[in-house]
């Protein structure tokens, strides 16, 4: 059941008292392209026993995110990076294939009631953080005609990574997102003057979740694996992320929030490709995510000493998602390994919505019972859990600050 806070309309959100701070969101999502077409198989033991419906979308069933964009105005955050964990619709407005979009049904079905470009059945992490901070939901940076950045914007692009080569030509890469942020900063300066714009930029909280797509691309590409050792590749990814952090800091940013990488090897699409019979995780992806998270933690501790005024909140999502997948009932779910929407074993084939080359897919009756909405991305209920951990998580989960402490600072 959706609580009273979640039922607030966009107009109500807009008129609330605000904490007077901007967000700059940065993120990347896991985009694992299917290696081969798979035949439908019976659901694995432990899967929900409720009935599922097979959907073959008919004419007029798919809603266009551009025509039916969310009516929410204003924005809460400025998002730098690239991905579906934080994306609110930028990919709707660039020339890319459906594999990098979520502007069709059933995405958005449970909250917005139509697809907005968010890779979930409803809201994603930035939406909940906005709610907790009593700020309006964010508009995507590329939303047509949107130029008022007083309350921020969202730069995230589903499928992007820290490396320009990751899904090049289909996403808004990290380098471009950084340029977009600098453009927004200049727009604020022209509108508000040097002092006020500098104050806003310094009070903003910049959220980043980068690297998922880079490591998925590495695991898929045998030539890349031959040319780069895992440690070398992780160093490349983290080098680009570190550069972006320093650039934001040089341009006045001081407060940052980092969502660690998921256990990438255990999402439904990874299980499908790892071993269809055993349902094991794709260990090479899990190890890359672990290595990334460990080294990022050390980098952030170093930057805290080097960069004036640098403060951050770092959330350990790897252990949380791993436990949620293995023990879904602890978190109020019925299913942790099988996705709500998709096809094949674990619904790990990324066919949700029937717009990615395969029209056939299965859709569960209640996404709130599932950790994963599609083969890669979480359900709104799961995203809300992680947003809450970022906002008020204790030191065992989010450290050395949580986001609420950064906002109140």
ZIBELNOR-V158587 format. One record per pair of residues at least 6 apart in sequence whose C-alpha atoms are under 7 Angstrom apart, sorted by the first residue. I is the first residue (numbers start at 0). J is the second residue. Records with the same first field share a line. If there is no record, write none. Layout:
I=J / J
//
This chain:
9=71
12=134 / 135
13=134 / 135
15=133
16=133
17=133 / 134
18=132 / 133
20=199 / 202 / 203 / 406
21=75 / 76 / 150 / 151 / 199 / 202 / 203 / 204
22=75 / 76 / 77 / 151 / 203 / 204 / 205
23=76 / 77 / 78 / 79 / 153 / 203 / 204 / 205 / 206
24=76 / 77 / 78 / 79 / 153 / 154 / 155 / 205 / 206 / 207
25=78 / 79 / 80 / 81 / 154 / 155 / 205 / 206 / 207 / 208
26=79 / 80 / 81 / 82 / 84 / 85 / 155 / 207 / 208 / 209
27=80 / 81 / 82 / 83 / 84 / 157 / 158 / 159 / 160 / 208 / 209 / 210 / 211 / 212
28=82 / 83 / 84 / 157 / 158 / 211 / 212
29=158 / 211 / 212 / 215 / 375
30=158 / 212 / 215 / 375
31=215 / 268
33=348 / 349
37=343
38=343
39=342 / 343
40=343 / 344
42=344 / 345
46=334 / 337
47=334
51=361 / 362 / 363 / 364
52=361 / 362 / 363
53=359 / 360 / 361 / 362
54=359 / 360 / 361
55=358 / 359
56=353
61=103 / 104
62=102 / 103 / 104 / 113 / 114
63=102 / 103
64=91 / 102 / 103 / 114 / 115 / 116
65=91
68=115
69=115
71=136
72=138
73=135 / 136 / 137 / 138 / 150
74=135 / 136 / 137 / 138 / 150 / 151 / 152
75=129 / 134 / 135 / 136 / 137 / 150 / 151 / 152
76=137 / 150 / 151 / 152 / 153
77=151 / 152 / 153 / 154
78=152 / 153 / 154 / 155 / 206
79=154 / 155 / 176 / 177 / 207
80=154 / 155 / 156 / 173 / 176 / 207 / 209
81=155 / 156 / 157 / 158 / 159 / 160 / 171 / 172 / 173
82=155 / 156 / 157 / 158 / 159
83=117 / 118 / 156 / 157 / 158
84=123 / 124
85=123 / 124 / 125 / 155
86=117 / 155 / 156 / 157
87=115 / 116 / 117 / 138 / 139
88=115 / 116 / 117 / 139
89=139 / 140 / 141 / 142 / 154 / 155 / 156
90=100 / 156 / 157 / 170
91=100 / 102 / 116
92=141
95=169
97=354 / 355
98=355
99=157 / 158
100=116
101=114 / 116 / 117 / 118
102=114 / 115 / 116
103=114 / 352
104=113 / 114 / 352
105=120 / 352
106=114 / 117 / 118 / 119 / 120 / 121
107=113 / 114 / 115 / 117 / 119 / 120 / 121
108=114 / 120 / 121
109=120 / 121
110=121 / 122
111=121
117=123
118=376
119=372 / 376 / 377 / 378 / 379
120=372 / 378 / 379
121=379
122=379
123=379 / 382
124=382 / 383 / 386
126=136
127=383 / 386
128=386 / 390
129=135 / 136
137=152 / 153
138=152 / 153
139=152 / 153 / 154
140=152 / 153 / 154
148=183 / 187
154=176
156=170 / 171
157=170
158=166 / 170 / 212
159=165 / 166 / 170 / 171 / 172 / 212
160=172 / 173 / 209 / 210 / 211 / 212 / 213
161=173 / 209 / 210 / 213 / 236 / 239 / 240
162=213 / 236
163=172 / 173
165=212 / 213 / 216
187=196
188=196
197=251
200=251 / 252
201=251 / 252 / 253
203=252 / 254
204=254 / 255 / 256
205=254 / 255 / 256
206=255 / 256 / 257
207=256 / 257 / 258
208=257 / 258 / 259 / 260
210=236
211=260
214=284 / 287
217=223 / 224
218=284
233=291
237=295
253=308 / 309 / 310
254=309 / 310 / 311 / 405
255=310 / 311 / 312
256=311 / 312 / 313 / 402
257=312 / 313 / 314
258=313 / 314 / 315 / 316
259=292 / 313 / 314 / 315 / 316 / 317
260=288 / 292 / 316 / 317
261=316 / 317 / 320
262=285 / 288 / 317 / 320 / 321
263=284 / 285 / 288
264=280 / 281 / 282 / 284 / 285
265=280 / 281
266=374 / 375
267=336 / 337 / 338 / 345 / 346 / 347 / 374 / 375
268=347 / 348 / 374 / 375
269=280 / 281
270=278 / 279 / 280 / 281
271=278 / 344 / 345 / 347
273=279 / 280 / 281
275=344
303=309 / 310
311=399 / 400
312=397 / 398 / 399 / 400 / 401 / 402
313=397 / 398
314=389 / 396 / 397 / 398
315=396 / 397
323=330 / 335
324=335 / 336
325=335
327=333 / 334 / 335
332=368 / 369 / 370
333=368 / 369
334=368 / 369 / 370
335=369 / 370
336=345
337=345 / 346
338=345 / 346 / 347 / 369 / 371 / 372 / 373 / 374
339=362 / 363 / 366 / 369 / 371 / 372 / 373
340=346 / 351 / 360 / 361 / 362 / 363 / 372 / 373
341=347 / 348 / 349 / 350 / 351 / 360 / 361 / 362 / 373 / 374
342=348 / 350 / 360 / 361
346=374
347=374
348=374
349=373 / 374
350=357 / 360
351=360 / 373
353=359 / 360
366=372 / 378
367=378 / 380
369=378
370=377 / 378 / 381
371=377 / 378
372=378
389=397 / 401 / 402
390=401 / 402 / 403
391=401 / 402 / 403
392=401
//
